[in-house]
Amino acid sequence: MRKIFLFLRLWLPVGLWCGIIFYLSSLPSLATPWGIWDIILRKIAHIAEYGILAFLVWRAIFHSIKINLTKVYAWSGALSLLYAISDEIHQSFVPTRHGSIYDILIDAFGIGLILFFLIVRKKNVNR
């Protein structure tokens, strides 16, 4: 029972966050009348949403799988980036939306930023 609770505590937030990202990607239009600020804010949102995803995946892997810390960072980044790619593919099927390699790069920046921060903070953690 304890293992199930731990699994849910670690991985349920990942699934819920992926669901939120999927939902937002399903909306036909998120545009606002703010001109250039709309674009800037949406790109910041990409960085934030994938930074949060990378953190949640890192946290889940770090606490549930006993692997080398370098592999925790690598798997966290890879899984988050794969979700970013799948999200852009998903958006290409949503009316008035399209997939963008630039958004994937922006997502990757958010993922990398969070993982870099975690590496700096956890460099003294031994597995």
DSSP file (Angstrom, degrees, kcal/mol; ACC not computed):
  #  RESIDUE AA STRUCTURE BP1 BP2  ACC     N-H-->O    O-->H-N    N-H-->O    O-->H-N    TCO  KAPPA ALPHA  PHI   PSI    X-CA   Y-CA   Z-CA
    1    1 A M     >        0   0    0      0, 0.0     4,-2.3     0, 0.0     5,-0.2   0.000 360.0 360.0 360.0 -40.5    0.0    0.0    0.0
    2    2 A R  H  >  +     0   0    0      1,-0.2     4,-2.5     2,-0.2     5,-0.2   0.883 360.0  51.8 -62.8 -39.2    2.8    2.4    0.9
    3    3 A K  H  > S+     0   0    0      2,-0.2     4,-2.7     1,-0.2    -1,-0.2   0.882 109.1  50.2 -66.2 -38.0    4.5    1.8   -2.5
    4    4 A I  H  > S+     0   0    0      2,-0.2     4,-2.7     1,-0.2    -2,-0.2   0.921 111.1  48.7 -65.3 -43.5    1.2    2.6   -4.3
    5    5 A F  H  X S+     0   0    0     -4,-2.3     4,-2.7     2,-0.2    -2,-0.2   0.921 112.9  47.8 -62.0 -44.0    0.8    5.8   -2.3
    6    6 A L  H  X S+     0   0    0     -4,-2.5     4,-1.9     2,-0.2     5,-0.2   0.922 111.4  50.6 -62.8 -44.6    4.4    6.8   -3.1
    7    7 A F  H  X S+     0   0    0     -4,-2.7     4,-3.1     1,-0.2     5,-0.4   0.936 113.8  44.6 -58.2 -47.8    3.9    6.0   -6.8
    8    8 A L  H  X S+     0   0    0     -4,-2.7     4,-1.9     1,-0.2    -2,-0.2   0.897 111.1  53.5 -64.9 -40.7    0.8    8.2   -6.9
    9    9 A R  H  < S+     0   0    0     -4,-2.7    -1,-0.2    -5,-0.2    -2,-0.2   0.833 119.1  35.2 -63.3 -32.5    2.4   11.0   -4.9
   10   10 A L  H  < S+     0   0    0     -4,-1.9     4,-0.4    -5,-0.2    -2,-0.2   0.876 128.2  30.3 -89.5 -41.4    5.3   11.1   -7.4
   11   11 A W  H  X S+     0   0    0     -4,-3.1     4,-2.2    -5,-0.2    -3,-0.2   0.716 102.7  72.0 -98.7 -22.4    3.7   10.3  -10.7
   12   12 A L  H  X S+     0   0    0     -4,-1.9     4,-2.8    -5,-0.4     5,-0.2   0.915  97.5  52.3 -61.1 -42.8    0.1   11.7  -10.4
   13   13 A P  H  > S+     0   0    0      0, 0.0     4,-2.5     0, 0.0    -1,-0.2   0.877 108.3  52.5 -60.5 -34.6    1.4   15.3  -10.6
   14   14 A V  H  > S+     0   0    0     -4,-0.4     4,-2.5     2,-0.2    -2,-0.2   0.951 112.2  44.7 -62.7 -48.9    3.3   14.4  -13.8
   15   15 A G  H  X S+     0   0    0     -4,-2.2     4,-2.0     1,-0.2    -1,-0.2   0.896 114.0  49.0 -63.4 -41.1    0.1   13.0  -15.4
   16   16 A L  H  X S+     0   0    0     -4,-2.8     4,-2.1     2,-0.2    -1,-0.2   0.913 111.7  48.9 -65.4 -41.7   -2.1   15.9  -14.2
   17   17 A W  H  X S+     0   0    0     -4,-2.5     4,-2.5    -5,-0.2    -2,-0.2   0.906 110.4  50.8 -65.9 -40.5    0.4   18.4  -15.6
   18   18 A C  H  X S+     0   0    0     -4,-2.5     4,-2.7     1,-0.2    -1,-0.2   0.891 109.2  52.9 -61.8 -37.9    0.6   16.6  -18.9
   19   19 A G  H  X S+     0   0    0     -4,-2.0     4,-2.7     2,-0.2    -2,-0.2   0.896 107.9  49.7 -63.6 -40.7   -3.2   16.7  -19.0
   20   20 A I  H  X S+     0   0    0     -4,-2.1     4,-2.7     2,-0.2     5,-0.2   0.931 112.0  47.8 -63.7 -45.2   -3.2   20.4  -18.4
   21   21 A I  H  X S+     0   0    0     -4,-2.5     4,-2.2     1,-0.2    -2,-0.2   0.930 112.6  49.4 -60.2 -45.0   -0.7   20.9  -21.2
   22   22 A F  H  X S+     0   0    0     -4,-2.7     4,-1.1     2,-0.2    -2,-0.2   0.922 111.1  49.7 -60.6 -44.7   -2.8   18.7  -23.5
   23   23 A Y  H >X S+     0   0    0     -4,-2.7     3,-0.8     1,-0.2     4,-0.7   0.943 110.9  48.3 -60.3 -48.8   -6.0   20.6  -22.6
   24   24 A L  H >< S+     0   0    0     -4,-2.7     3,-0.7     1,-0.3    -1,-0.2   0.866 110.4  52.4 -61.9 -35.2   -4.4   23.9  -23.4
   25   25 A S  H 3< S+     0   0    0     -4,-2.2    -1,-0.3     1,-0.2    -2,-0.2   0.721 103.0  60.2 -71.4 -20.6   -3.0   22.6  -26.6
   26   26 A S  H << S+     0   0    0     -4,-1.1    -1,-0.2    -3,-0.8    -2,-0.2   0.658  80.2 101.7 -81.1 -16.2   -6.5   21.4  -27.6
   27   27 A L  S << S-     0   0    0     -4,-0.7     3,-0.1    -3,-0.7    67,-0.1  -0.530  71.6-139.6 -72.6 131.2   -8.0   24.9  -27.4
   28   28 A P  S    S+     0   0    0      0, 0.0     2,-0.4     0, 0.0    -1,-0.1   0.805  83.1  16.2 -63.1 -29.6   -8.4   26.4  -30.9
   29   29 A S        +     0   0    0      1,-0.1    68,-0.1     2,-0.0    67,-0.0  -0.958  44.1 166.3-151.0 128.7   -7.3   29.8  -29.9
   30   30 A L        +     0   0    0     -2,-0.4    -1,-0.1    -3,-0.1    -5,-0.0   0.187  44.2 134.0-116.2  11.5   -5.4   31.3  -26.9
   31   31 A A        -     0   0    0      2,-0.0    -2,-0.0     1,-0.0     8,-0.0  -0.266  36.0-164.3 -68.1 148.5   -4.7   34.6  -28.6
   32   32 A T        -     0   0    0      3,-0.1     3,-0.5     0, 0.0     6,-0.1  -0.804  33.2-111.7-121.9 167.2   -5.3   37.9  -26.9
   33   33 A P  S    S+     0   0    0      0, 0.0     4,-0.1     0, 0.0    -2,-0.0   0.136  87.7 105.8 -85.6  23.4   -5.5   41.4  -28.4
   34   34 A W    >   -     0   0    0      1,-0.3     3,-1.5     2,-0.1     4,-0.1   0.327  66.5-153.4 -89.8   8.3   -2.2   42.4  -26.7
   35   35 A G  T >> S+     0   0    0     -3,-0.5     4,-1.1     1,-0.3     3,-0.9  -0.340  73.5   4.2  62.6-128.5   -0.1   42.3  -29.9
   36   36 A I  H 3> S+     0   0    0      1,-0.3     4,-2.4     2,-0.2    -1,-0.3   0.811 129.0  61.9 -62.8 -31.3    3.6   41.6  -29.4
   37   37 A W  H <> S+     0   0    0     -3,-1.5     4,-2.9     1,-0.2    -1,-0.3   0.836  97.8  58.5 -64.8 -31.2    3.0   41.1  -25.6
   38   38 A D  H <> S+     0   0    0     -3,-0.9     4,-2.2     2,-0.2    -1,-0.2   0.933 108.5  44.5 -60.4 -46.6    0.7   38.2  -26.5
   39   39 A I  H  X S+     0   0    0     -4,-1.1     4,-2.1     2,-0.2    -2,-0.2   0.931 114.7  48.5 -64.8 -46.1    3.6   36.5  -28.3
   40   40 A I  H  X S+     0   0    0     -4,-2.4     4,-2.2     1,-0.2    -2,-0.2   0.930 112.9  47.4 -61.1 -46.6    6.1   37.2  -25.5
   41   41 A L  H  X S+     0   0    0     -4,-2.9     4,-2.2     1,-0.2    -1,-0.2   0.878 110.8  51.7 -65.3 -37.4    3.7   36.0  -22.8
   42   42 A R  H  X S+     0   0    0     -4,-2.2     4,-1.9    -5,-0.2    -1,-0.2   0.879 110.1  48.7 -67.7 -35.7    2.9   32.8  -24.7
   43   43 A K  H  X S+     0   0    0     -4,-2.1     4,-2.1     2,-0.2    -2,-0.2   0.882 110.8  50.3 -70.9 -37.0    6.6   32.0  -25.1
   44   44 A I  H  X S+     0   0    0     -4,-2.2     4,-2.6     2,-0.2    -2,-0.2   0.895 108.4  53.8 -63.4 -39.0    7.2   32.6  -21.4
   45   45 A A  H  X S+     0   0    0     -4,-2.2     4,-3.2     2,-0.2     5,-0.3   0.895 106.2  52.5 -62.3 -40.0    4.3   30.3  -20.7
   46   46 A H  H  X S+     0   0    0     -4,-1.9     4,-2.1     2,-0.2     5,-0.3   0.941 110.6  47.4 -59.1 -47.2    6.0   27.6  -22.9
   47   47 A I  H  X S+     0   0    0     -4,-2.1     4,-1.8     1,-0.2    -2,-0.2   0.932 116.2  44.5 -59.9 -46.2    9.2   28.0  -20.9
   48   48 A A  H  X S+     0   0    0     -4,-2.6     4,-2.6     2,-0.2     5,-0.2   0.931 112.1  49.8 -66.3 -47.4    7.3   27.8  -17.6
   49   49 A E  H  X S+     0   0    0     -4,-3.2     4,-1.8     1,-0.2    -1,-0.2   0.883 116.8  40.7 -65.3 -36.7    5.0   24.9  -18.4
   50   50 A Y  H  X S+     0   0    0     -4,-2.1     4,-2.4    -5,-0.3    -1,-0.2   0.764 112.0  56.0 -83.4 -24.0    7.9   22.7  -19.7
   51   51 A G  H  X S+     0   0    0     -4,-1.8     4,-2.2    -5,-0.3    -2,-0.2   0.914 110.0  46.5 -65.3 -43.4   10.2   23.8  -16.9
   52   52 A I  H  X S+     0   0    0     -4,-2.6     4,-2.7     2,-0.2    -2,-0.2   0.917 112.0  50.6 -63.7 -43.6    7.5   22.7  -14.4
   53   53 A L  H  X S+     0   0    0     -4,-1.8     4,-2.8    -5,-0.2     5,-0.3   0.936 109.5  50.4 -60.1 -46.2    7.1   19.4  -16.3
   54   54 A A  H  X S+     0   0    0     -4,-2.4     4,-2.7     1,-0.2    -1,-0.2   0.904 111.7  48.7 -59.1 -41.9   10.8   18.8  -16.3
   55   55 A F  H  X S+     0   0    0     -4,-2.2     4,-2.9     2,-0.2    -1,-0.2   0.937 112.0  47.9 -63.3 -46.3   10.9   19.4  -12.5
   56   56 A L  H  X S+     0   0    0     -4,-2.7     4,-2.3     2,-0.2    -2,-0.2   0.904 114.5  45.8 -63.1 -41.3    7.9   17.1  -11.9
   57   57 A V  H  X S+     0   0    0     -4,-2.8     4,-2.7     2,-0.2     5,-0.3   0.923 113.3  50.3 -66.5 -43.3    9.4   14.3  -14.0
   58   58 A W  H  X S+     0   0    0     -4,-2.7     4,-3.2    -5,-0.3     5,-0.2   0.936 111.7  48.4 -58.4 -47.2   12.8   14.8  -12.4
   59   59 A R  H  X S+     0   0    0     -4,-2.9     4,-2.0     1,-0.2    -1,-0.2   0.910 112.5  48.2 -60.2 -44.6   11.2   14.6   -8.9
   60   60 A A  H  X S+     0   0    0     -4,-2.3     4,-1.1   -50,-0.2    -1,-0.2   0.926 116.5  41.8 -64.9 -45.1    9.3   11.4   -9.8
   61   61 A I  H >X S+     0   0    0     -4,-2.7     4,-2.3     1,-0.2     3,-0.6   0.937 112.7  54.2 -67.4 -45.5   12.3    9.7  -11.3
   62   62 A F  H 3< S+     0   0    0     -4,-3.2    -1,-0.2    -5,-0.3    -2,-0.2   0.873 117.2  36.0 -56.6 -40.8   14.7   10.8   -8.5
   63   63 A H  H 3< S+     0   0    0     -4,-2.0    -1,-0.2    -5,-0.2    -2,-0.2   0.552 124.5  38.0 -94.0  -8.1   12.5    9.5   -5.7
   64   64 A S  H << S+     0   0    0     -4,-1.1     2,-0.5    -3,-0.6    -2,-0.2   0.644 109.2  52.0-117.7 -17.4   11.1    6.3   -7.4
   65   65 A I     <  -     0   0    0     -4,-2.3     2,-1.5    -5,-0.2    -1,-0.2  -0.980  70.0-139.9-125.8 127.0   14.0    4.8   -9.4
   66   66 A K        +     0   0    0     -2,-0.5     2,-0.3    -3,-0.1    -4,-0.1  -0.644  53.2 130.4 -88.0  86.4   17.4    4.1   -8.0
   67   67 A I        -     0   0    0     -2,-1.5     5,-0.1    -6,-0.2    -2,-0.1  -0.876  66.5 -70.0-130.9 165.7   19.6    5.1  -10.8
   68   68 A N    >>  -     0   0    0     -2,-0.3     4,-1.5     1,-0.1     3,-0.5  -0.214  45.0-121.4 -53.2 140.9   22.7    7.3  -11.2
   69   69 A L  H 3> S+     0   0    0      1,-0.3     4,-1.9     2,-0.2     5,-0.2   0.837 111.9  57.7 -60.3 -35.5   21.9   11.0  -10.8
   70   70 A T  H 3> S+     0   0    0      1,-0.2     4,-2.3     2,-0.2    -1,-0.3   0.891 106.0  50.1 -61.4 -39.0   23.2   11.8  -14.2
   71   71 A K  H <> S+     0   0    0     -3,-0.5     4,-3.0     2,-0.2     5,-0.3   0.828 104.2  58.6 -69.3 -31.5   20.7    9.4  -15.7
   72   72 A V  H  X S+     0   0    0     -4,-1.5     4,-2.3     2,-0.2    -2,-0.2   0.945 110.0  43.3 -61.2 -46.6   17.9   11.0  -13.6
   73   73 A Y  H  X S+     0   0    0     -4,-1.9     4,-2.5     2,-0.2     5,-0.2   0.922 115.4  49.1 -63.9 -44.0   18.7   14.4  -15.4
   74   74 A A  H  X S+     0   0    0     -4,-2.3     4,-2.7     1,-0.2    -2,-0.2   0.934 114.0  44.4 -63.2 -47.1   19.0   12.7  -18.8
   75   75 A W  H  X S+     0   0    0     -4,-3.0     4,-2.8     2,-0.2     5,-0.3   0.889 112.8  52.4 -66.0 -38.8   15.8   10.8  -18.5
   76   76 A S  H  X S+     0   0    0     -4,-2.3     4,-2.0    -5,-0.3    -2,-0.2   0.938 113.8  43.0 -61.9 -46.4   13.9   13.8  -17.1
   77   77 A G  H  X S+     0   0    0     -4,-2.5     4,-2.5     2,-0.2    -2,-0.2   0.919 115.5  48.6 -64.7 -44.3   15.1   16.0  -20.0
   78   78 A A  H  X S+     0   0    0     -4,-2.7     4,-2.6    -5,-0.2    -2,-0.2   0.930 113.4  45.4 -64.8 -46.4   14.4   13.3  -22.6
   79   79 A L  H  X S+     0   0    0     -4,-2.8     4,-1.8     2,-0.2    -1,-0.2   0.898 114.7  48.5 -65.9 -39.4   10.9   12.5  -21.4
   80   80 A S  H  X S+     0   0    0     -4,-2.0     4,-2.0    -5,-0.3    -1,-0.2   0.903 112.8  48.1 -66.1 -40.9   10.0   16.1  -21.1
   81   81 A L  H  X S+     0   0    0     -4,-2.5     4,-2.4     2,-0.2    -2,-0.2   0.892 109.0  53.3 -67.7 -39.2   11.3   16.9  -24.6
   82   82 A L  H  X S+     0   0    0     -4,-2.6     4,-2.5     1,-0.2    -1,-0.2   0.889 109.0  49.8 -61.9 -37.7    9.5   13.9  -26.1
   83   83 A Y  H  X S+     0   0    0     -4,-1.8     4,-2.4     2,-0.2    -1,-0.2   0.897 108.5  52.8 -67.6 -37.9    6.3   15.3  -24.5
   84   84 A A  H  X S+     0   0    0     -4,-2.0     4,-1.9     2,-0.2    -2,-0.2   0.914 111.0  47.1 -61.3 -42.5    7.0   18.7  -26.0
   85   85 A I  H  X S+     0   0    0     -4,-2.4     4,-2.0     1,-0.2    -2,-0.2   0.931 112.6  48.3 -64.7 -45.6    7.4   17.1  -29.4
   86   86 A S  H  X S+     0   0    0     -4,-2.5     4,-2.6     1,-0.2    -1,-0.2   0.857 108.9  55.4 -64.5 -32.9    4.2   15.1  -29.1
   87   87 A D  H  X S+     0   0    0     -4,-2.4     4,-2.4     2,-0.2    -1,-0.2   0.900 107.2  48.4 -66.1 -40.9    2.4   18.3  -27.9
   88   88 A E  H  X S+     0   0    0     -4,-1.9     4,-1.2     2,-0.2    -2,-0.2   0.877 111.6  50.0 -67.6 -36.6    3.4   20.1  -31.1
   89   89 A I  H  < S+     0   0    0     -4,-2.0     3,-0.5     2,-0.2     4,-0.4   0.936 110.4  50.9 -63.8 -45.7    2.3   17.2  -33.2
   90   90 A H  H >< S+     0   0    0     -4,-2.6     3,-1.7     1,-0.2     4,-0.3   0.913 106.7  54.5 -56.2 -44.9   -1.0   17.2  -31.3
   91   91 A Q  H >< S+     0   0    0     -4,-2.4     3,-1.5     1,-0.3     6,-0.2   0.801  95.3  67.5 -62.2 -28.5   -1.4   20.9  -32.0
   92   92 A S  T 3< S+     0   0    0     -4,-1.2    -1,-0.3    -3,-0.5    -2,-0.2   0.691 100.8  49.9 -66.9 -15.3   -1.0   20.4  -35.7
   93   93 A F  T <  S+     0   0    0     -3,-1.7    -1,-0.3    -4,-0.4    -2,-0.2   0.447  90.7  95.0 -98.4  -2.6   -4.4   18.5  -35.6
   94   94 A V  S X  S-     0   0    0     -3,-1.5     3,-2.2    -4,-0.3   -67,-0.1  -0.781  87.0-107.4 -92.3 127.7   -6.2   21.3  -33.7
   95   95 A P  T 3  S+     0   0    0      0, 0.0     3,-0.1     0, 0.0    -2,-0.1  -0.260 102.8  10.1 -55.0 137.8   -8.1   23.8  -35.9
   96   96 A T  T 3  S+     0   0    0      1,-0.3     2,-0.3    -4,-0.1    -4,-0.1   0.379 114.4  94.5  70.6   1.7   -6.4   27.2  -36.1
   97   97 A R    <   -     0   0    0     -3,-2.2     2,-0.3    -6,-0.2    -1,-0.3  -0.740  52.5-170.2-112.7 165.1   -3.3   25.8  -34.4
   98   98 A H        -     0   0    0     -2,-0.3     2,-0.2    -3,-0.1    -6,-0.2  -0.988  26.2-108.3-150.3 154.7   -0.1   24.5  -35.8
   99   99 A G        -     0   0    0     -2,-0.3     2,-0.4   -10,-0.1     3,-0.1  -0.575  34.7-163.5 -81.5 148.9    3.0   22.7  -34.6
  100  100 A S     >  -     0   0    0     -2,-0.2     4,-1.5     1,-0.1     3,-0.1  -0.987  27.9-153.4-141.2 128.4    6.2   24.6  -34.5
  101  101 A I  H  > S+     0   0    0     -2,-0.4     4,-2.1     1,-0.2     5,-0.1   0.828 102.4  60.2 -63.5 -31.1    9.8   23.6  -34.2
  102  102 A Y  H  > S+     0   0    0      1,-0.2     4,-2.2     2,-0.2    -1,-0.2   0.881 102.1  51.0 -65.7 -37.5   10.5   27.0  -32.6
  103  103 A D  H  > S+     0   0    0      2,-0.2     4,-2.9     1,-0.2    -1,-0.2   0.884 107.7  53.1 -66.5 -36.9    8.1   26.1  -29.8
  104  104 A I  H  X S+     0   0    0     -4,-1.5     4,-2.6     2,-0.2    -2,-0.2   0.911 109.4  49.1 -62.4 -41.2    9.9   22.8  -29.2
  105  105 A L  H  X S+     0   0    0     -4,-2.1     4,-1.8     2,-0.2    -2,-0.2   0.892 111.6  48.5 -65.0 -39.4   13.2   24.8  -28.9
  106  106 A I  H  X S+     0   0    0     -4,-2.2     4,-1.9     2,-0.2    -2,-0.2   0.908 111.7  49.7 -66.2 -41.6   11.5   27.2  -26.5
  107  107 A D  H  X S+     0   0    0     -4,-2.9     4,-2.4     1,-0.2    -2,-0.2   0.918 108.9  52.8 -60.6 -43.2   10.2   24.2  -24.5
  108  108 A A  H  X S+     0   0    0     -4,-2.6     4,-3.0     1,-0.2    -1,-0.2   0.858 105.3  55.1 -61.9 -35.7   13.7   22.7  -24.5
  109  109 A F  H  X S+     0   0    0     -4,-1.8     4,-2.6     2,-0.2    -1,-0.2   0.929 109.1  47.0 -62.2 -45.0   15.1   26.0  -23.1
  110  110 A G  H  X S+     0   0    0     -4,-1.9     4,-2.0     2,-0.2    -2,-0.2   0.896 113.7  48.2 -62.6 -41.1   12.6   25.7  -20.2
  111  111 A I  H  X S+     0   0    0     -4,-2.4     4,-2.5     2,-0.2     5,-0.2   0.946 114.2  46.0 -63.2 -49.1   13.5   22.1  -19.6
  112  112 A G  H  X S+     0   0    0     -4,-3.0     4,-2.7     1,-0.2     5,-0.2   0.875 109.6  55.0 -63.2 -39.0   17.2   22.8  -19.8
  113  113 A L  H  X S+     0   0    0     -4,-2.6     4,-2.2    -5,-0.2    -1,-0.2   0.933 111.8  42.8 -61.4 -47.3   16.9   25.8  -17.5
  114  114 A I  H  X S+     0   0    0     -4,-2.0     4,-2.6     2,-0.2    -2,-0.2   0.924 115.0  49.1 -66.6 -44.4   15.2   23.8  -14.7
  115  115 A L  H  X S+     0   0    0     -4,-2.5     4,-2.6     2,-0.2    -2,-0.2   0.893 110.4  51.5 -64.5 -38.0   17.5   20.9  -15.1
  116  116 A F  H  X S+     0   0    0     -4,-2.7     4,-2.4     2,-0.2    -1,-0.2   0.933 110.3  49.3 -61.2 -45.4   20.5   23.2  -14.9
  117  117 A F  H  X S+     0   0    0     -4,-2.2     4,-2.2     1,-0.2    -2,-0.2   0.914 112.2  48.1 -59.3 -43.7   19.1   24.7  -11.8
  118  118 A L  H  X S+     0   0    0     -4,-2.6     4,-2.7     2,-0.2    -1,-0.2   0.887 109.6  52.7 -65.7 -38.7   18.6   21.3  -10.3
  119  119 A I  H  X S+     0   0    0     -4,-2.6     4,-0.7     2,-0.2    -2,-0.2   0.932 110.8  47.2 -61.6 -45.5   22.1   20.2  -11.2
  120  120 A V  H  < S+     0   0    0     -4,-2.4     3,-0.4     1,-0.2    -2,-0.2   0.906 117.9  42.2 -62.7 -41.9   23.5   23.2   -9.5
  121  121 A R  H  < S+     0   0    0     -4,-2.2     3,-0.3     1,-0.2    -2,-0.2   0.816 122.7  37.3 -75.4 -31.0   21.4   22.6   -6.4
  122  122 A K  H >< S+     0   0    0     -4,-2.7     3,-2.4    -5,-0.2    -1,-0.2   0.239  76.5 112.4-107.5  12.9   21.8   18.9   -6.2
  123  123 A K  T 3< S+     0   0    0     -4,-0.7    -1,-0.2    -3,-0.4    -2,-0.1   0.728  80.7  52.0 -63.1 -18.0   25.4   18.5   -7.2
  124  124 A N  T 3  S+     0   0    0     -3,-0.3     2,-0.4    -4,-0.1    -1,-0.3   0.377  83.4 111.7 -95.7   3.8   26.3   17.3   -3.7
  125  125 A V    <   -     0   0    0     -3,-2.4     2,-0.4     2,-0.0   -56,-0.1  -0.647  53.8-157.0 -79.9 128.7   23.6   14.6   -3.6
  126  126 A N              0   0    0     -2,-0.4    -2,-0.1     1,-0.1    -3,-0.0  -0.861 360.0 360.0-106.0 142.0   24.9   11.1   -3.6
  127  127 A R              0   0    0     -2,-0.4    -1,-0.1   -61,-0.0    -2,-0.0   0.397 360.0 360.0 -99.9 360.0   22.9    8.1   -4.8
